[in-house]
Amino acid sequence: MTEDAADGAALDTDERGTGPDGRRLDRPALFADYLVRTRWFGGKGRTFSVTGVTRIGEIPGRLDNGPHVVVHLVEVTYRDHHGETELYQVPLAFYAEPQGRLDHAFVGWWEEEGHGWMHAYDALHDHEAMACWLRSFHRAADEPVSDGSLTFHRLPGYELDADAQSALFTGEQSNSSVAFGEDSIMKVFRKITPGINPDVAVHEVLTLAGSEHIAALYGWLEAVDPASGEPMHLAMLQRFLRTATDGWEFALASVRTLFAEPEVHPHHSGGDFAGEATRLGEAVASIHRHLAESFPTEHLGPEATASLAQALIERLDHAVRVVPELAEHAPRLREVFEEVAELDGIEVQRVHGDLHLGQTLRTSLGWKIVDFEGEPARPLAERLRPDSRWRDVAGMLRSFDYAPHAVINAATLNPQTGSLQDLQRAHEQLVLRAAEWANRARNHFLMGYTSAGDASVAAEELSAHRVLLDAYVADKAVYEAVYETRNRPTWVGIPLQAIARLTTS
């Protein structure tokens, strides 16, 4: 739901006026109408106004007969949270004549200074506009390319195909990605927070360190926030992993193979994931080592562990109000969290911040880790703050528990194939196999993460960090219970069952 932008807001000149056909134009309203039609706008369902439209620069590389490609920041102000604001990036391709092929990406038309009346389209849907980005990145191989406001940067050692055709990915939610042939892929950050984007910063460090477990960073597009003067990362260009399979889908396929023969133990099944989990654990450990070498690390003392324990308990108390079923487990969960306060300290470093199977890719070259932005809902300052690497580990362990139960939730048992008793036995068999699959995946991931296969070393390291790891796993499951209650109530049983196991073990 939108409202008209407030009069006097900081908007481009001529944001309101009358078009050649006599109709009144309201540029903020045009942007607002477009935002609610996109997948990546995070404010759908909330009452908001577009209270600012700032033109921050034109993408270089335009050909004589091509569109003008201009990057805009659109300020959104919500009416339900004390004037909370967000910034969204909307690059536009301007054409003098309407482009029927881009009707689905039409934003509006208005008079552009120096160009007359122009039709504006979301540039990411336009091959001609995307070619401007690619040409700019290609030219930046020798030195940064800038129009004075926007600057394209490149890392050395990688050649780009400047003539590659663009293809917009359609499945993403919070950002937009465009592939350039089979050579590279560009992620355009839609929601913009002034400051260093951790996804760019981490990929730059890991690329320069030669990490084998990421898609190498080729370059990024940077601007300066006109309000604060801080840098803003608008896009990043990476190697396109042509053979990649989403890690979550890869795990689900493994579970489905196992469930095809539910009488077979995972150890003897083609659906066993233990080997993959071991290799994924090794990949995450390698990433953490590189991050510890490249970013500041710190040992925090007892005050920090006491503060962490209090934060975990406060999140639990909030969750119980949202998910009443948590109440019976709350006393034991508090005990788990209170044990954290008794630790002498905690080691922190730069971490992924939102690690789960959906943030991984399985390629012919092994496992790759993606999306180092951290939890999108957390403020940027928190996402940049050093944290315990065991929080990342806990996120992956919970993901292994989710995969087989997600397959069970999606399955439908046909009552025509047997009696109710037979169906119940079949379901119980799947639940048993799900637990076995998840346990093997978790244990082998931890083995790969801690010791690359040395069981004695793994046991020693896990014992030293068990209190912290158990607390993070429990906290993640509590978070999941809240999320599922609000978004997928039929799935809340997955985290609740995990919490029940945690509190009775």
N, C-alpha and C positions, 0 to 999 in steps of 0.2 A: 504494500500500500504506500502510495506516495502522497506528498503534499507539495503545493507550489513553493518554489524557492523564495526565501524572504527577500523583500525588496532591499536594495542596497548591499547585497552580498557581493563578495569579491569575485566577479565573473569577468570573462573576456568582454571586450567592448562589443557593442551591438548584439548582446546576448538576447535581447528582446527587440522585436520590430515587426514589420509587415513585409511579407514576401511579394514577389512580382504579381502573384495571382490575387493579392488583396487579403490573404489569410494572415492572421496574427501568428507570429513565431515566438516560441518560448524555448530558448536553447537548453536551459536547465531541465525543463520538462522532457525534451527530446532525449537527453542523456538518461534521465530517470526511467523513461519508458523502455529504453534499450537495456539498461542494467537488469531489470526484472525479467527480461527474456533470455538472459544468459545463464549458463551453468555455474559460472565462477563467482557470481555476485553473492556475497554472504549475508545480505540483508533481506532476502526475500521473506515475505510474511511479516515484516516489521514496518512500522510507519516511519517514513524518512523523507527528507528533502535533499535535493542536490543544491548545496549552498555555495559551491565554488567550482568553476571550471578554469583551469590554468593551462595555457599552452606553454610547454617547456622546451620545445625545440622541433626542428624538422630533420628527418632522417636523410643523411646525404645519399648520394648514389642514384639520384633520379635521372632517368633518360628523358630526352626531349619530348617524347610522346607519352611518357608515363605519368602516373598520379603524383601529386604532392602528398607526402606522407608525414603527418604531424603527430607528435605525442602529446596527449593531454592527461592531466591529473584531475580527476573528478572527486570533489569533496562531498561526502554523504554525511548528513547529520540526522541522528535518530531522535525520535520524540519520546521514546519509552525508557531511556537510560540517562536522564539528566544531560541531554545535549551531547552524547557520545558521538565522535566523528571517526570516519575512516576515509582513506584515500585509495582510489582505484585508478589504475592505468588503462586508458582507452586510446590506443593509437588509431588514427583515422587516415584513410586514403581518400583524397578529394579528387573528384572528376567533374568536368564542366557538363558532361552529358550523363544521363542515368545509365547505370550498368545493370541490365537485367539479370546477369549471372550472379550478381551480388545482392539481389533483393532481400535474401534472408539475413544479410548483415547490414542493412540500411539503418543509419542512425538518424539522419535528417538532412535538411539542406538550408543553407544560409549564405550570407555574403562574407567571403573571406577577403581581408584587406589585400589589395594588389592582384586579386584573381577574379573578383566578381562573384556571382552566385554559383555555388558549388554543391555537388551532392556528396555527402559524407558517408563512408562505409567503414566498418571495423576492418582495419588493415590486415589483420591476421588471416582473413578469409580470401585475400587477394594475392594471386601469384605475382602480379606486377609490383605490388607494394613490398612483398616479402623479398623480392630480388634486390631491393634497395638495402635491406638489412644485410643480406649475404655479401653484396658488393662492398659494403662498408667494412664488414669483418675481414674480407679478403684483403682490402687495401691496408688494414691496420697491422698486417704482418710486419711491416717495416717500422712503422711508428703509429701511435694512436691517431685515429681519425675523429675529428670533431667539427661540429657546426658552430661551436662557441658555447653551446648549452649541453649537448649530448656528446659523449665521448666513447668511441669503440676501442676496446683494449684486446690485445691478442697475446697468448703465451707462445714462446718459440717451439719449433720442432714439428709443427703439424701443417700440412698443406690442405687448402680448401678448394673444392670445385666451385668456382664462382658462377657457373652456369647451371647448377643443379636446380631442379624443379622443386617447389615447396609443396608440402602436404600437411594440412592442419589436422592434428589429432582431435577426436571428438569425445573421448571418454573422460577427460580430466574434470575435476571439480573446482579447485581453487586457483589454478594457473592455466595457462594455455601453452601447448607445445607444437612446434612446427618442425617437421623433418625436411631436410634439404637432400633430396635423392637418398642414397644409402651411405652418405658421407658423414653428415652431422645432424644434430637436433638442437633446436633452440627452445629453451623454456622462457616464457615471458611472464614475469611476476605481475599478477593482476592487482592484488592488494599490496599497497606500498607502505612501508614504514621507513622514514628517514633513518639513515645509519647503515652500518655494514651488514649486508645480508649474510648470515652464516653459511648458507648453501654455496655462495660464491667463494667466501673466504676459506672454507674447509676444502672445497674442490681444488682451489688454487694450490694450497699447501700439499694436499695428497698427490696432485698431478706432478708438482715439482719434486716430490719425494719418490716418484716412480711407483706409487701403489698400483698393484695389479687388481685391486678389488673395487675400483670405481670406473665410471666412464670418464675418460680424461677430459679436463676442461680445456677448451680451445680459446675462449675469450668471453668478454662480458661487456654489456652496455651500462654506462654510468652517467648520472646527471647530478646536479646539485639542487637540493631542496630550496626553492626560492624563499621559503619562510624562515628556515633555520640556518641555511648555509651548509647543512650536513650533506655528505654524499648519499646518493640513492642508487641502488642497483635495480635496473629495470629488466634485464634479461641476461641469460648466460647461454653460451654455445658449447656443446659437448660432442664427444664422439658418439655416433649412432651405433648402438649395439644391435646389429641386424638379427642375430640368432637368439636374442634374449626372450626368456619366458618369465612372466611375472611369478615371483617366488610363492605367493599365496596360491595362485592357480596351480603351480607345480606341485605344491603340497596336497591340494585337494585332489589332483589326479592320482597321486600316490594312495590316498585314502580310498578313493573309489576302486582302485585296483585291488586293494586289500579286502574291501567289502564285497567284491564280486565272489570271493571264496571265504566267507566269514568263519568257516571252521578251521582255517589255516592260521597258525600263529604268525605275527608279522616277521619274525626271524626267518621263517621259511617261505615268505610270500614275496611276489614281485612288487608288492606295495610297501615294502619296508623302506623307511626313510632314514635309517640310522646313519648310513654312509654319507648321505647328503647333509644331514645335520652336523656330522663331525666336520665336514669341509666348510660348512657355513660358520661353525664356531671358530675354526682357524682363521677364516676371513675377517670376522669381527675382531678377533684378538689382534690381527695385523693392523687393522684400521686404528684400534685404540692405541697401539704402540706408536704409530706414526703421529697421532694427535698429541700424545704425551710428549713426544720429542719436539713438536713444532709449536705448541701453545703452552702457556703457563700452567704449571701444576702447583698444588698446594696441599699441605696437611692441615686440616682444621681440627681443633681440639674439642674437649668435652662440651664446651658451650654450644658448639655447632651440632653435635649429636643430640644434645638435649633439645635444641631448637627444631631439629629435623623430626624428632619423636613427637614434639608438640604439634607440628604441622600435620603429620600423619594422623594424629588423633583428631585434630580439628576437621580434617577432610572426612574422616569416618563419621564423626558426629553429624556433619552436614548430610552425608550420604544416607544415614539412617532415617533422616527426616524425609528423604525422597523415596527411599526403598525400605519400607517397614520390615520386609523379610530379613533385612540385615540385623535387626535388633537382637535376635537370639544368638548371633555369632559375635556381637560387638564386644562382650567382656573378654573373650579369648583374643580377638583382634587387638584390643587395647594392650593386652599383655605382650603380644608380639611387637607392637610399636614401642612400648615402654622399655623393652630390652635394648632398643637402639640407644636410648638415653644413657645406658650404663657403659657404652663403648668409650674407649679412651680418645677416639678421634676417627677421622674419615679422610681418605685421600680423594681429592677431586681433580678433574682435568676437563678439557673440552671433550664432549661426547656427542653422539648422534642426537639424542634427546627425544626421539619418537620411533624407536626401532621395533619393527615387527616384520612378519613375512612379506607384507605388502610393500615394504621399503627395500626389497631385495629383488635381484634379477638373476636367473640361472642361465648362463650362456655356455657356449662350447668352450670358452676359456675359463670357466669356473664361476663362482659366485661374485656378484657385484652388489655393492650397497649404494642406495640412491637417497635423494631428498634429505639433506642435512639442515633443513630449516628449523627443526625442532617442532614441538607442538604448536600448531598455528594459533591456538587460542591464547597462548602465553605472550606477554609483552616481550618485545625484542630484547630488552635488557636482561630479562630472566633467561631467554634462550641462549644468550651469549655467556652467561655465567657458568663457570666450571661446576661440574657435578660428578657424582660417582659413576664409574663405568658399570657398576652393578645394576644401576637403573636400566641401562640398555639391555643387559643380560636378562633382567626380569621381564622386560617387554617381549623379548623373543621367546622366553619360556611360556609366557601366557599365550602367545600366538600358536605355539605347538599344541596347546590344549584346545584352542578354538577350532583348529582346522578339522579334526575328525567329527567334532560335535556339530559344526556347521553343515557337514555333509549329511549327518543324521537328521538335522532339522529340515533340510531341503528335501529329504527322501519322503516318498509317499508309499505306504504299505497298502497293497491292494487286498481288500477283504475277500475278494473272490478267489484268492489263491490259497486260502486255508482258514481254519477256525481262528477265533479270537485268541485261543490259547497258543496256537501255532504262531500267530503274529506277535504275541507277547514274547515268546521264546526267541523269535527272530530278532526282535528289538533288543532284548537283553544280550544276545550274542553280539550285535553291533556295538552296544555300549561297552561290552568287555573288550572287544577288539580296539575300539577307540581309545580306551584307557591304556592298553598295551602299546599302541602306536605312539601315543603322546608321551608315555613314559620313556620309551626307547629314544624318541627324538630328543626329548629334554636331556636325558643322561648323556647321549652321544654329543649333543651340542656342547654341554658343559665340559666333556672330555676334550673335545677339540679346542674349546676356548682356553682352557686352563693349561694344557700340557702337550697339545698335539699328539695325544695318544698314550701318555705315560700315566697310568692309573694311580700310582702312589703320589706323584706330584699333584695330580688333580685333586685327590682326596685331601691332601694337606692344605692346598689353597682354598678349596671350598669350605673346609672346616674353619679356617681363619676368617672367612667372610660370610658364614652361613646366616648369622643374625641379620646382617644388613640385607642380604639377598632375600631371605624369607620376608622381611618387612616390605621390600620393594614389590615382590610378587603379590603379597596381600593387598598392598595399596593399589596396584594396577587392577586387580580383580574387583576391588571396591569401586574404582573409577568405572570399570566396564559395567557393573551392575547399575550405576546411575545412568550411564549412556544408553544401555539397552532399555531401561525403564522409560526413558524419554523418547527413544527413537524406534526401537524394535522390541516391544514388550514380550513377544513370543520367544525371544532369544535370551531373556534375562536368566533363564535357568542355567545357562552355560557358566557364567561367572558365579552364580549362587552355589551351584554344585561344587565348583572349585573351592570356594570359600569354606564350604562345609567340610571338604577333605582337609583343607589347611588347618581348620580349628579342631579337628578330631584326631589328627595324626600325632 
